Amino acid sequence: MADLNAISNTLIKGDAGNLTSQVKAALDEGTAASEILNKALIPGMDVVGERMENGDMFIPEVLMSAKAMSAALGILKPLLTDEESKSAGRIIIGTVKGDLHDIGKNLVAMMLESAGFEVVNLGVDIAPEAFVEAVKEHQPNLIGLSALLTTTMTQMQKTVDALKESGLRGQVKILVGGAPVTEKFAQEIGADGYAPDAGSAGKLARSLT
């Protein structure tokens, strides 16, 4: 039988080459793709998220683990049935208007994909109206808004207001994050959740779907 703990540990170390070899070997031994995903890879990424939250892992290490997870998923996805590969939900994510920062947002997107979400990454400098159009087009469960500048935090409020005005606010949960953003600010603008880092974003997203 495949050593699922070893697969988890390799993922946590961010060793993509070794991880893909272990995943292929586990499949060759008859381990189901869904078992590798649910008992080794997703628990491994949960550990990565927790360590990032606790300050025990840093962005370069987390990126390595996320990229390793992506490589492993590339092997497993074609082998999963429709039911097994059903996503945890769909989330639209973007950096708000006037803000061009995307490293943190992209890391959050990778962590959410690792947690089983279908992620629609809109990019940076996204106007409130563009978020509204994206909700109409993609019908997500969640929206993730990122801001790295205090001057662009007001765009989060404008985006929440635009969703209310369009009648779509009730269809989606809104998550916010970014260096200057706080739990208090998230509550003030009427967001549903605040994630201080990419590690906690996946956990928060799952709790809201």
DARA-V339560 format. One record per residue. N is the residue number from 1. RES is the residue in one small letter. PHI is phi in whole degrees, -180 to 180 (* if undefined). D_FIRST is the distance of its C-alpha to the first C-alpha in Angstrom with 2 decimals. Layout:
N|RES|PHI|D_FIRST ; N|RES|PHI|D_FIRST
This chain:
1|m|*|0.00 ; 2|a|-68|3.76 ; 3|d|-89|6.46 ; 4|l|-68|8.76 ; 5|n|-64|11.52 ; 6|a|-65|11.76 ; 7|i|-64|12.24 ; 8|s|-59|14.82 ; 9|n|-65|16.52 ; 10|t|-66|16.92 ; 11|l|-63|18.44 ; 12|i|-61|20.72 ; 13|k|-73|21.87 ; 14|g|77|22.78 ; 15|d|-93|21.30 ; 16|a|-62|21.17 ; 17|g|-62|20.65 ; 18|n|-67|17.61 ; 19|l|-63|16.21 ; 20|t|-63|16.71 ; 21|s|-64|15.06 ; 22|q|-67|11.85 ; 23|v|-64|12.09 ; 24|k|-62|12.86 ; 25|a|-65|10.04 ; 26|a|-63|7.52 ; 27|l|-64|9.95 ; 28|d|-62|10.18 ; 29|e|-81|6.67 ; 30|g|98|7.94 ; 31|t|-74|7.25 ; 32|a|-68|10.86 ; 33|a|-57|13.28 ; 34|s|-65|14.72 ; 35|e|-69|11.69 ; 36|i|-62|11.44 ; 37|l|-67|15.20 ; 38|n|-83|15.78 ; 39|k|-109|13.24 ; 40|a|-126|13.16 ; 41|l|-77|16.22 ; 42|i|-65|18.88 ; 43|p|-60|18.33 ; 44|g|-63|18.50 ; 45|m|-70|21.75 ; 46|d|-62|23.03 ; 47|v|-64|22.85 ; 48|v|-58|24.67 ; 49|g|-61|27.27 ; 50|e|-65|27.83 ; 51|r|-67|28.26 ; 52|m|-67|30.70 ; 53|e|-58|32.63 ; 54|n|-84|32.90 ; 55|g|80|34.05 ; 56|d|-91|31.12 ; 57|m|-132|30.14 ; 58|f|-116|32.75 ; 59|i|-51|33.20 ; 60|p|-59|32.27 ; 61|e|-70|28.90 ; 62|v|-64|28.27 ; 63|l|-60|29.24 ; 64|m|-63|26.74 ; 65|s|-66|23.89 ; 66|a|-64|25.34 ; 67|k|-69|25.61 ; 68|a|-65|22.01 ; 69|m|-60|21.06 ; 70|s|-61|23.44 ; 71|a|-65|21.93 ; 72|a|-66|18.41 ; 73|l|-63|20.12 ; 74|g|-60|21.92 ; 75|i|-79|18.77 ; 76|l|-82|17.43 ; 77|k|-54|20.83 ; 78|p|-65|21.64 ; 79|l|-97|18.48 ; 80|l|-86|19.24 ; 81|t|-73|21.65 ; 82|d|-56|25.00 ; 83|e|-69|24.12 ; 84|e|-68|20.84 ; 85|s|-94|22.68 ; 86|k|-57|25.70 ; 87|s|-75|27.04 ; 88|a|-71|27.76 ; 89|g|150|31.35 ; 90|r|-113|33.71 ; 91|i|-130|35.54 ; 92|i|-96|38.48 ; 93|i|-133|38.87 ; 94|g|-167|41.81 ; 95|t|-89|44.13 ; 96|v|-69|47.49 ; 97|k|-54|50.79 ; 98|g|89|52.39 ; 99|d|-120|49.21 ; 100|l|-108|47.48 ; 101|h|-79|44.62 ; 102|d|-136|41.20 ; 103|i|-64|38.73 ; 104|g|-63|37.90 ; 105|k|-60|37.88 ; 106|n|-67|35.52 ; 107|l|-67|33.12 ; 108|v|-60|33.29 ; 109|a|-59|32.66 ; 110|m|-65|29.48 ; 111|m|-67|28.26 ; 112|l|-68|29.17 ; 113|e|-62|27.36 ; 114|s|-64|24.22 ; 115|a|-84|24.78 ; 116|g|100|24.86 ; 117|f|-88|28.62 ; 118|e|-88|30.59 ; 119|v|-109|33.01 ; 120|v|-107|36.47 ; 121|n|-93|37.75 ; 122|l|-80|41.54 ; 123|g|100|42.19 ; 124|v|-117|45.09 ; 125|d|59|48.69 ; 126|i|-96|47.96 ; 127|a|-73|51.00 ; 128|p|-52|50.88 ; 129|e|-64|51.98 ; 130|a|-70|49.08 ; 131|f|-64|46.60 ; 132|v|-61|48.47 ; 133|e|-63|48.29 ; 134|a|-66|44.56 ; 135|v|-65|44.02 ; 136|k|-61|46.10 ; 137|e|-76|44.18 ; 138|h|-100|40.54 ; 139|q|50|40.77 ; 140|p|-79|38.36 ; 141|n|-85|37.33 ; 142|l|-136|37.93 ; 143|i|-128|40.08 ; 144|g|-112|39.48 ; 145|l|-110|42.68 ; 146|s|-118|42.78 ; 147|a|-144|45.89 ; 148|l|-109|46.27 ; 149|l|-119|50.06 ; 150|t|-62|52.20 ; 151|t|-71|54.58 ; 152|t|-103|52.05 ; 153|m|-61|50.77 ; 154|t|-62|53.60 ; 155|q|-68|51.94 ; 156|m|-64|49.17 ; 157|q|-60|51.88 ; 158|k|-65|53.43 ; 159|t|-70|50.15 ; 160|v|-60|49.68 ; 161|d|-64|53.33 ; 162|a|-64|52.96 ; 163|l|-68|50.08 ; 164|k|-64|52.29 ; 165|e|-63|55.24 ; 166|s|-84|53.26 ; 167|g|80|52.09 ; 168|l|-101|48.40 ; 169|r|-57|47.76 ; 170|g|-70|46.63 ; 171|q|-86|43.89 ; 172|v|-133|41.95 ; 173|k|-97|40.84 ; 174|i|-111|41.97 ; 175|l|-109|40.11 ; 176|v|-129|42.03 ; 177|g|-169|41.33 ; 178|g|133|42.66 ; 179|a|-49|44.29 ; 180|p|-86|47.56 ; 181|v|-81|46.16 ; 182|t|-129|45.96 ; 183|e|-59|44.94 ; 184|k|-62|48.66 ; 185|f|-63|49.36 ; 186|a|-58|46.55 ; 187|q|-67|48.16 ; 188|e|-63|51.63 ; 189|i|-91|50.82 ; 190|g|86|49.01 ; 191|a|-75|45.44 ; 192|d|-91|42.60 ; 193|g|-167|40.53 ; 194|y|-131|40.55 ; 195|a|-116|37.70 ; 196|p|-73|38.75 ; 197|d|-157|35.96 ; 198|a|-64|33.12 ; 199|g|-63|30.57 ; 200|s|-87|32.26 ; 201|a|-65|33.06 ; 202|g|-64|29.69 ; 203|k|-63|29.74 ; 204|l|-63|33.38 ; 205|a|-60|32.83 ; 206|r|-65|30.15 ; 207|s|-72|32.52 ; 208|l|-99|35.28 ; 209|t|-107|33.59
